[in-house]
């Protein structure tokens, strides 16, 4: 029986698209049960809906965080979601939300964790003189980008790289890494 995955996005969701496309393979151990967003206008919602994936949107504006997260939580549970993948979801989840889904939320982060938690990872790697960058899939915990790393992809930093050029190459690797790592994690 395939696991039911929920995906949280805030924008176009290119990693979401990679997960949905991978789910179409007969040997994939998961199906995408719901794509949810904090931005009703997120382009990724329309893309998912066009492919027959259920969607849910809830803006958090003017709402206490606990109330907003309760609505997202209810949508995920009503869709029968068993695990959550963050795919460009740009909101920090509360400790309470993480606790309710303990061990069942993963994220993809554009650095070789534990290096460069948070934002501006590519510029920080270039400024530090690193020879490689990459992406990490990790379990979400209450600590920002601090959970167990499940998989990584490494990308060389080339002479003349900018944050944008490096980002594009890392993103291409993320699209391969995320579905493969989630599949292995769910088969666990």
TALIN-V170336 format. One record per residue. N is the residue number from 0. RES is the residue in one letter. SS is DSSP state (~ for helix, > for strand, _ for the rest). PHI is phi as a letter, one per 30 degrees, with the letter a starting at -180 (NA if undefined). BURIAL is b if it has 16 or more other C-alpha atoms within 10 Angstrom, else e. Layout:
N RES SS PHI BURIAL
N RES SS PHI BURIAL
This chain:
0 X _ NA e
1 X _ d e
2 X > d b
3 X > c b
4 X > c b
5 X > c b
6 X > b b
7 X > c b
8 X > b b
9 X _ b b
10 X _ b b
11 X _ d b
12 X _ i b
13 X ~ d b
14 X ~ d b
15 X ~ d b
16 X ~ d b
17 X ~ d b
18 X ~ d b
19 X ~ d b
20 X ~ d e
21 X ~ d b
22 X ~ d b
23 X _ d e
24 X _ d e
25 X _ d e
26 X _ c e
27 X _ d b
28 X _ d b
29 X > b b
30 X > b b
31 X > c b
32 X > d b
33 X > a b
34 X > c b
35 X > b b
36 X > b b
37 X _ d b
38 X _ b b
39 X _ e b
40 X _ c e
41 X _ e b
42 X ~ d e
43 X ~ d b
44 X ~ d b
45 X ~ d e
46 X ~ d b
47 X ~ d b
48 X ~ d e
49 X ~ d e
50 X _ c e
51 X _ i e
52 X _ c b
53 X _ d b
54 X > b b
55 X > b b
56 X > b b
57 X _ b e
58 X _ d e
59 X _ d b
60 X _ d e
61 X _ i e
62 X _ b e
63 X _ e e
64 X ~ e e
65 X ~ d e
66 X ~ d e
67 X ~ e b
68 X ~ d b
69 X ~ d e
70 X ~ d e
71 X ~ d b
72 X ~ e b
73 X ~ d e
74 X ~ d b
75 X ~ d b
76 X ~ d e
77 X ~ d e
78 X _ d b
79 X _ i e
80 X _ d b
81 X _ c b
82 X > b b
83 X > b b
84 X > c b
85 X > d b
86 X _ b b
87 X _ i b
88 X _ d b
89 X _ c e
90 X _ c e
91 X _ d e
92 X _ d b
93 X _ d e
94 X ~ e e
95 X ~ d e
96 X ~ d b
97 X ~ e b
98 X ~ d e
99 X ~ d e
100 X _ c e
101 X _ e e
102 X _ i e
103 X _ b b
104 X > b b
105 X > b b
106 X > b b
107 X > c b
108 X > b b
109 X _ d b
110 X _ a b
111 X _ d b
112 X _ e b
113 X _ d e
114 X _ d e
115 X _ h b
116 X _ d e
117 X _ i e
118 X _ c e
119 X _ h e
120 X ~ d b
121 X ~ d b
122 X ~ d b
123 X ~ d b
124 X ~ d b
125 X ~ d b
126 X ~ d e
127 X _ d e
128 X _ i e
129 X _ d e
130 X _ c e
131 X > b b
132 X > b b
133 X > l b
134 X > b b
135 X > b b
136 X > c b
137 X > b b
138 X > d b
139 X _ d b
140 X _ b b
141 X _ d b
142 X _ d e
143 X _ e e
144 X _ h b
145 X _ c e
146 X _ d b
147 X _ e b
148 X > d b
149 X > c b
150 X > a b
151 X > b b
152 X > b b
153 X > c e
154 X > b b
155 X > d e
156 X _ c b
157 X _ c e
158 X _ e e
159 X _ i e
160 X _ e e
161 X _ c e
162 X ~ e b
163 X ~ d e
164 X ~ d e
165 X ~ d b
166 X ~ e b
167 X ~ d e
168 X ~ d e
169 X ~ d b
170 X ~ e b
171 X ~ e e
172 X ~ d b
173 X ~ e b
174 X ~ d b
175 X ~ d e
176 X ~ d b
177 X ~ d b
178 X ~ d b
179 X ~ d e
180 X ~ d b
181 X ~ d b
182 X ~ e b
183 X ~ d e
184 X ~ d e
185 X ~ d b
186 X ~ d e
187 X _ f e
